[in-house]
Amino acid sequence: MKQETALEILKTGANVFLTGEPGAGKSYTIEQYVKWLKEQKKDYAITASTGIAASHINGMTIHSWSGLGIRRGLSQKDLDGIGHNTWLVEKMQPVETLIIDEISMLDSVIIDDIDGILRAVHPQMNLPFGGVQVVFVGDFFQLPPVSKGEEKKFFAFESASWHDADLQICYLTEQHRQSDAEFLGILKAMRDGTVTQEHKDRLGECTMTKPPETKLFTHNLDVDRLNNQKLAELKGKEEIFWMSESGDPKRIETLKKQCLSPEKLVLKEGAVVMFTRNNFKAGYVNGTIGKVERFSGGRPVIKTLEGKTILVDAAEWEWSTRKQGTIARITQLPLRLAWAITVHKSQGMSLDAAEVDLGGTFEFGQGYVAISRVRSLAGLHLTSINDMAFAMHPDVVEADKRFRELGV
């Protein structure tokens, strides 16, 4: 399905599951839909499953927006309390469309909880999600819901509420990130569970004479170690940029957790950095990689991999409501060190080149997310990989076949 077709279906007000391979244009389609909603003066909420994903779309987590917080498996008493919470009701009742991005990381219990919450605050409580148009966005081959210990979690598509919503499947099939046919063939084999030894051998050949400066790791410890080491090796003077904040302390803490830029950002000339926000006018998007070329007037000048020079201004992350306006704000440069990032934080990004270490892959989808971040095999430098990196959850493989059949 083309983006234009999906957009027309969204405009009908139908409940939609918007999916497709990485680079198929899911984010762009949602951006166009949100633009249309604004033009029509419709009330909407744009959320995501995690703080990192929310920061990519300038939204908030579904947990924060809905009042769910860290709870799961709401009782009727919980739902009654939410239904009598004036602040939540006033915030959510006007909403006509609810968008949830990176749906793969929400399990079935959370989806049912969101359904219950919307029924509790909306007059049309007998309708799925209270009659609100729900738009689920994502790809179940991406990172799955996080499980703790022996707890088994079911995917969002296994929930009763998913079935009751009668979702229209919009499966985008055009590719806007990768144009490398051989690479696309490998990614398709990973999704289908048909990876051959030939595919593995070809990936094993992905080495570059000069490895990319950005590396993807599966563990935070490796990322922090490399970034700190590389920064210390630079001989220039440290320039420190502190995050500023104002407003409600609890909301500020939530914004900080969602923000990819650190509270204390330490830079030097020559530091490899990554932009953490979209700013098309300024010439960068979330995931744009560059180097600190110099400092001018207390601000860093970044030269991107494409050769563009950008004088970086601070950006704002806000928590606001229709009634109260802005109630919390943090301000920081939209940058973070990027000699290394985790696979988790890379989800949703497009990288021209990356060195990838998948020797420590430990969950379904992790290898696929990492490899699919780059635009071509030529931009992939693979240092190690284990068999788990090729593994896809069998339930997802089967579900995707159904989605593809329904989404044409």
Buried (B, 14 or more C-beta within 10 A) or exposed (E): BEBEBBBEBBEEEBBBBBBBBBBBBBBEBBBBBBEEBEEEEBEBBBBBBBBBBBBBBEBBBBBBBBBBEEEEEBEEEBBEBBBEBEEBBBBBBEBBBBBBBBBBBBBBBBBBBBBBBBBBBBEEBEBBBBBBBBBBBBBBBBBBBEEEEEEEBEBBBBBEBBEBBEBBBBBBBEBBBBEBEEBBEBBEBBBEBEBEEEBBEBBEEBEEEEEBBBBBBBBEEBBBEBBBEBBEEBEEEEBEBEBEBEBBEEBBEBBBBBBBBBEEBBBBBBBBBBBBBBBEEBBBBBBBBBBBBBBEEEBBBBBBBEEEEBBBEBBEBBBBEEEEEBBBBBBBBBBBBBBBBBBBBBBBBBBBBBBBBBBBBEBBBBBBBBBBBBBBBEBBBBBEBBEBBBBBBEBBBEBBEEBBEEBE
